[in-house]
C-alpha cells in the first residue's frame, strides 16, 4: 500500500464519479467485467460436468478459480507495469481502474426505482428494481420495492464501490482486477443451485473473504456520513450494526444494510422471496418496515455523503502516512 496506489485510487474515484463507463465504449468493446464473465462461463462449460461426483466438481471449481485469478491478475500486472513507464501512465491506469468501480451506475439504477414508482406506480418500481435485485419483484408491494432498492444501494456500495476501491488502494490495478474477478465468479457460479453447489464453493468462500474488510469499512462510512446528513441518526446506525449485522445470512451484507437501516430509522432485509423460494432472514434495524420513495431519496443522500467521505479519506491518507 504505497503512495502511488493512493494517488491511483483518488484519480479513479474522481474519474468514475464524473464520467462513469461511457455507454458508447460499452457498445463498442464491452466491459472488463463482461470479459471476465465470458472466461468464467467458458471454464464452467468446460470443467463443470453433470456426471462428475460433488468432490470432483469442487476440485474443478478450485482449478477454475486459480485459472481465472492467474489470467486476470497476470494481465493487470503486465498492464500496470507497462503503463508505469509511460509518461502520464498513472492516468491510463486510473482510467482502467475506474471502469471497475460502480458508484455512478449504482446511483442511477437506484434513482430509477424511485422514478419508476413516481411515474408509473408499482409496476414501474417493480420493473426498475428487477434490474438490481435477485428476488422476485412480483412478490413486492411498494414498501418492499423501496426496501429492496435501499438494501441494494447499501450492499452494492460495499461490494461494488468500497471493496474494489479498498483493493485498488492496497495493490493497485492487480488488486482491483483480482477483486472484480472473484466477485464476478461468485455472482455467476457461487449460487447454491444444484449445478453450482460444489463447483462454485471456492468462489463463494473466497468472495466472502475478500469482501470482509470493505463491508466493515462501509458500515463505518455510513455511520460517519449519518453524523452530517440531515435527518439521519448516526447513533442508531451504530447500534444497529453492533446488534444486527452478525445475524444476517450473509457474513458481509448485514454490515452496510444494518448501518443504512439504523441511520434512516428503517427495518431492512427480513424474509424475502427469490424465485419461488422464501428466504427467512433477520431484520436489520428496528424502525419502520413501510419504506417510501422519500426513504430511497434519503438513502441516496446518505450514500452520496459516504462516498464523499471515502474520497476524502483516500485523498488524505497519503499525507498522513507518508509525510
C-alpha positions as CSV (number, residue, x, y, z in Angstrom):
1,X,0.0,0.0,0.0
2,X,2.1,2.9,-1.3
3,X,1.8,6.5,-2.2
4,X,1.2,5.6,-5.9
5,X,-1.7,3.3,-5.0
6,X,-3.4,6.1,-3.1
7,X,-2.9,8.5,-5.9
8,X,-4.3,6.0,-8.3
9,X,-7.3,5.4,-6.1
10,X,-8.1,9.1,-5.8
11,X,-7.8,9.6,-9.6
12,X,-10.0,6.5,-10.3
13,X,-12.7,7.6,-7.8
14,X,-12.8,11.1,-9.3
15,X,-13.0,9.9,-12.9
16,X,-15.7,7.3,-12.2
17,X,-17.8,9.8,-10.3
18,X,-17.5,12.3,-13.1
19,X,-17.9,10.1,-16.2
20,X,-18.6,6.5,-15.3
21,X,-18.2,4.0,-18.0
22,X,-19.3,5.6,-21.3
23,X,-22.2,3.7,-23.0
24,X,-20.6,4.1,-26.4
25,X,-17.5,2.4,-25.2
26,X,-19.6,-0.4,-23.7
27,X,-21.3,-0.9,-27.0
28,X,-18.0,-0.9,-28.9
29,X,-15.9,-3.2,-26.8
30,X,-18.0,-4.4,-23.8
31,X,-16.8,-4.0,-20.3
32,X,-13.9,-5.7,-18.3
33,X,-16.5,-7.5,-16.1
34,X,-18.2,-8.9,-19.2
35,X,-14.8,-10.2,-20.4
36,X,-14.2,-11.8,-17.0
37,X,-17.7,-13.3,-17.2
38,X,-17.0,-14.8,-20.6
39,X,-13.9,-16.5,-19.2
40,X,-15.8,-17.8,-16.2
41,X,-18.6,-19.1,-18.4
42,X,-16.1,-20.9,-20.6
43,X,-14.5,-22.5,-17.5
44,X,-17.9,-23.5,-16.2
45,X,-18.9,-25.2,-19.5
46,X,-15.5,-26.9,-19.8
47,X,-15.0,-28.2,-16.3
48,X,-18.3,-28.4,-14.5
49,X,-19.7,-31.7,-15.8
50,X,-23.0,-33.0,-14.5
51,X,-21.7,-36.6,-14.4
52,X,-18.9,-35.8,-12.0
53,X,-19.3,-36.5,-8.3
54,X,-19.5,-33.5,-5.9
55,X,-15.9,-33.7,-4.7
56,X,-14.6,-33.8,-8.3
57,X,-16.7,-30.8,-9.2
58,X,-15.5,-28.9,-6.1
59,X,-11.9,-29.6,-7.1
60,X,-12.5,-28.4,-10.6
61,X,-14.1,-25.3,-9.2
62,X,-10.9,-24.6,-7.3
63,X,-9.0,-25.1,-10.5
64,X,-11.3,-22.8,-12.4
65,X,-10.8,-20.1,-9.8
66,X,-7.0,-20.5,-10.0
67,X,-7.1,-20.1,-13.8
68,X,-9.3,-17.0,-13.5
69,X,-7.0,-15.4,-10.9
70,X,-3.9,-16.2,-12.9
71,X,-5.2,-14.8,-16.1
72,X,-6.9,-11.7,-14.6
73,X,-4.1,-10.9,-12.2
74,X,-1.3,-11.5,-14.7
75,X,-2.9,-9.3,-17.3
76,X,-3.4,-6.5,-14.8
77,X,0.2,-6.7,-13.6
78,X,1.5,-6.5,-17.1
79,X,-0.7,-3.5,-17.9
80,X,0.3,-1.6,-14.8
81,X,4.0,-2.4,-15.3
82,X,3.8,-1.3,-18.9
83,X,1.9,1.9,-18.1
84,X,4.1,2.8,-15.2
85,X,7.0,3.5,-17.6
86,X,4.9,5.7,-19.9
87,X,4.5,9.5,-19.5
88,X,1.3,10.1,-17.5
89,X,0.9,6.3,-17.4
90,X,-0.8,6.6,-14.0
91,X,-3.7,8.4,-15.7
92,X,-4.2,5.5,-18.1
93,X,-4.1,3.0,-15.2
94,X,-6.7,5.2,-13.3
95,X,-9.0,5.1,-16.4
96,X,-8.8,1.3,-16.4
97,X,-9.4,1.1,-12.7
98,X,-12.3,3.5,-12.8
99,X,-14.1,1.0,-15.1
100,X,-14.2,-1.4,-12.2
101,X,-15.9,1.0,-9.8
102,X,-19.7,1.2,-9.9
103,X,-20.8,4.2,-7.8
104,X,-22.3,6.2,-10.7
105,X,-24.2,3.3,-12.2
106,X,-25.4,2.1,-8.8
107,X,-26.9,5.5,-8.1
108,X,-28.5,5.7,-11.5
109,X,-30.2,2.3,-11.0
110,X,-31.5,3.1,-7.5
111,X,-32.7,6.5,-8.7
112,X,-34.5,4.7,-11.5
113,X,-36.5,2.8,-8.9
114,X,-37.7,6.0,-7.2
115,X,-38.5,7.5,-10.6
116,X,-40.4,4.3,-11.7
117,X,-42.6,4.4,-8.6
118,X,-43.3,8.1,-9.0
119,X,-44.1,8.0,-12.7
120,X,-45.6,4.5,-13.3
121,X,-46.6,3.3,-9.8
122,X,-45.9,-0.2,-8.5
123,X,-45.4,-1.7,-12.0
124,X,-42.7,0.8,-12.8
125,X,-41.0,0.3,-9.5
126,X,-41.0,-3.5,-9.8
127,X,-39.6,-3.3,-13.3
128,X,-36.8,-1.0,-12.2
129,X,-35.9,-2.9,-9.1
130,X,-35.7,-6.2,-11.0
131,X,-32.6,-4.8,-12.6
132,X,-30.7,-4.6,-9.3
133,X,-32.0,-7.4,-7.1
134,X,-32.3,-11.1,-7.5
135,X,-35.6,-11.5,-5.6
136,X,-39.0,-12.0,-7.3
137,X,-40.3,-8.4,-7.9
138,X,-43.9,-9.7,-8.3
139,X,-44.0,-10.5,-4.6
140,X,-43.1,-7.0,-3.6
141,X,-45.5,-4.3,-2.6
142,X,-44.5,-0.6,-2.8
143,X,-42.7,-0.7,0.6
144,X,-41.0,-3.9,-0.4
145,X,-39.7,-2.3,-3.7
146,X,-38.4,0.6,-1.7
147,X,-36.7,-1.6,0.9
148,X,-35.2,-3.7,-1.9
149,X,-33.7,-0.6,-3.6
150,X,-32.3,0.7,-0.3
151,X,-30.8,-2.7,0.5
152,X,-29.2,-3.0,-2.9
153,X,-27.8,0.5,-2.5
154,X,-26.2,-0.4,0.8
155,X,-24.9,-3.8,-0.2
156,X,-23.6,-2.8,-3.6
157,X,-22.0,0.3,-2.2
158,X,-19.9,-2.2,-0.2
159,X,-19.1,-4.7,-2.9
160,X,-19.3,-2.5,-6.0
161,X,-17.5,0.6,-4.7
162,X,-15.8,0.3,-1.3
163,X,-14.4,-3.1,-1.8
164,X,-12.8,-2.5,-5.3
165,X,-11.6,0.9,-4.0
166,X,-10.0,-0.8,-1.0
167,X,-8.2,-3.4,-3.0
168,X,-7.1,-0.8,-5.5
169,X,-5.5,1.2,-2.7
170,X,-3.9,-2.0,-1.3
171,X,-2.5,-3.5,-4.5
172,X,-3.0,-1.1,-7.4
173,X,-4.6,-2.3,-10.7
174,X,-3.9,-6.0,-10.0
175,X,-5.7,-5.7,-6.6
176,X,-8.9,-4.2,-8.1
177,X,-8.9,-6.6,-11.1
178,X,-8.5,-9.7,-8.9
179,X,-11.2,-8.5,-6.6
180,X,-13.6,-8.0,-9.5
181,X,-12.7,-11.4,-11.0
182,X,-13.5,-13.1,-7.7
183,X,-16.7,-11.1,-7.2
184,X,-17.9,-11.8,-10.7
185,X,-17.1,-15.5,-10.2
186,X,-19.3,-15.5,-7.1
187,X,-22.1,-13.8,-8.8
188,X,-22.1,-16.3,-11.7
189,X,-21.2,-19.7,-10.1
190,X,-21.3,-19.0,-6.3
191,X,-25.1,-19.7,-6.0
192,X,-26.3,-22.8,-4.2
193,X,-28.0,-24.3,-7.2
194,X,-27.7,-28.0,-8.0
195,X,-25.2,-27.2,-10.8
196,X,-23.0,-24.8,-8.8
197,X,-23.3,-26.0,-5.2
198,X,-20.0,-27.8,-5.4
199,X,-18.3,-26.2,-8.4
200,X,-18.9,-22.6,-7.1
201,X,-17.9,-23.4,-3.5
202,X,-14.4,-21.9,-3.7
203,X,-15.6,-18.8,-5.5
204,X,-18.3,-18.1,-2.9
205,X,-16.0,-18.7,0.1
206,X,-13.2,-16.5,-1.4
207,X,-15.6,-13.7,-2.2
208,X,-16.8,-13.7,1.4
209,X,-13.2,-13.4,2.5
210,X,-12.2,-10.5,0.2
211,X,-15.4,-8.6,1.0
212,X,-14.9,-8.8,4.7
213,X,-12.7,-5.7,5.3
214,X,-14.8,-3.5,3.0
215,X,-18.1,-4.5,4.5
216,X,-17.0,-3.3,7.9
217,X,-15.4,-0.1,6.4
218,X,-18.7,0.6,4.5
219,X,-20.7,0.4,7.8
220,X,-18.3,2.9,9.4
221,X,-18.6,5.2,6.4
222,X,-22.4,5.1,6.6
223,X,-22.3,5.8,10.4
224,X,-19.9,8.7,9.8
225,X,-22.0,10.0,7.0
226,X,-25.1,9.9,9.2
227,X,-23.4,12.4,11.5
228,X,-23.5,15.1,8.9
229,X,-26.6,14.1,6.8
230,X,-29.8,15.9,7.8
231,X,-32.4,13.5,9.2
232,X,-30.0,10.6,9.6
233,X,-29.2,9.1,13.0
234,X,-25.6,8.0,13.5
235,X,-26.1,6.6,17.0
236,X,-29.0,4.4,15.8
237,X,-26.9,3.3,12.8
238,X,-24.1,2.2,15.2
239,X,-26.5,0.4,17.5
240,X,-28.0,-1.5,14.5
241,X,-24.6,-2.5,13.3
242,X,-23.5,-3.8,16.7
243,X,-26.8,-5.6,17.3
244,X,-27.9,-6.9,13.9
245,X,-25.1,-7.2,11.4
246,X,-23.8,-10.5,12.6
247,X,-27.3,-12.1,12.3
248,X,-27.6,-11.6,8.5
249,X,-27.4,-14.8,6.5
250,X,-24.5,-13.2,4.6
251,X,-21.3,-12.7,6.6
252,X,-20.8,-9.3,4.9
253,X,-24.1,-7.8,3.6
254,X,-25.5,-7.3,7.1
255,X,-22.9,-4.6,8.0
256,X,-23.8,-1.9,5.4
257,X,-27.5,-2.9,5.5
258,X,-27.7,-2.6,9.3
259,X,-25.9,0.8,9.2
260,X,-28.3,2.1,6.5
261,X,-31.4,0.8,8.3
262,X,-30.4,2.3,11.6
263,X,-29.4,5.7,10.1
264,X,-32.7,6.0,8.3
265,X,-35.0,4.6,11.0
266,X,-36.0,1.6,8.9
267,X,-36.1,-2.2,9.0
268,X,-34.3,-3.8,6.1
269,X,-33.6,-7.4,5.0
270,X,-36.0,-9.8,6.7
271,X,-38.0,-12.5,4.9
272,X,-37.7,-12.3,1.1
273,X,-38.7,-14.4,-2.0
274,X,-36.0,-15.4,-4.5
275,X,-37.7,-17.0,-7.5
276,X,-40.3,-19.2,-5.7
277,X,-38.2,-19.8,-2.5
278,X,-38.9,-17.9,0.7
279,X,-35.7,-17.0,2.5
280,X,-36.1,-16.2,6.2
281,X,-33.6,-13.6,7.2
282,X,-33.1,-11.5,10.3
283,X,-34.3,-7.9,10.2
284,X,-31.7,-5.2,10.2
285,X,-32.7,-2.2,12.2
286,X,-35.8,-1.7,14.4
287,X,-37.6,1.1,12.6
288,X,-40.3,1.2,10.0
289,X,-40.7,-1.6,7.5
290,X,-43.0,0.6,5.4
291,X,-40.3,2.3,3.4
292,X,-41.3,5.0,0.9
293,X,-39.8,6.8,-2.2
294,X,-38.7,9.5,0.2
295,X,-36.7,7.0,2.0
296,X,-35.0,6.0,-1.2
297,X,-34.1,9.6,-1.7
298,X,-32.8,9.9,1.9
299,X,-30.7,6.7,1.3
300,X,-29.2,8.2,-1.8
301,X,-28.3,11.4,0.1
302,X,-26.6,9.3,2.8
303,X,-24.8,7.3,0.2
304,X,-23.5,10.4,-1.5
305,X,-22.1,11.7,1.7
306,X,-20.5,8.3,2.5
307,X,-18.9,8.4,-1.0
308,X,-17.5,11.9,-0.4
309,X,-16.0,10.8,2.9
310,X,-14.4,7.8,1.2
311,X,-12.9,10.0,-1.4
312,X,-11.7,12.4,1.2
313,X,-10.1,9.6,3.1
314,X,-8.3,8.3,0.0
315,X,-7.0,11.8,-0.7
316,X,-5.8,12.5,2.8
317,X,-4.2,9.1,3.7
318,X,-1.0,9.7,1.6
319,X,-0.4,12.9,3.6
320,X,-1.0,11.1,6.9
321,X,1.1,8.0,6.1
322,X,3.9,9.3,4.0
323,X,4.9,12.7,5.5
